[in-house]
Amino acid sequence: MSVMKMRSIKHVPQRTCVACRRVKAKRELVRLVRTASGYVEVDPGGKKVGRGGYLCRVRDCWEKGLKGGRLEHVLRVKLSEDNREQLMKYGEEIKDDDEGAS
């Protein structure tokens, strides 16, 4: 009798985009984190300490998340104008790698 080795299936963490509500692999989304000082910044490594929320790498999601107040609600913070502009600038630089938001 031969013993078959079972291949372990690696668990892929999933997160939900706060704008379009799509569930995707964590690595496909961009994490935004509220720091202890109340400032919101992009967390490319996904390891910063603080309350986090995720957005797709799609401009529409960044616009919905930042202009619609969804990100503020999730992060429980009121974005300042300069903080919002800084995040919008980052969102505009994103190359859409998705078919678009819902």
Buried (B, 14 or more C-beta within 10 A) or exposed (E): EEEEEEEEEEEEEEBBBBBBEBEBEEEBBBBBBBBEEBBBBBBEEBEBEBBBBBBBBBBBBBBBBBEEEBBBEBBEBEBEEEBBEBBBEBBEEBEEEBEEBE
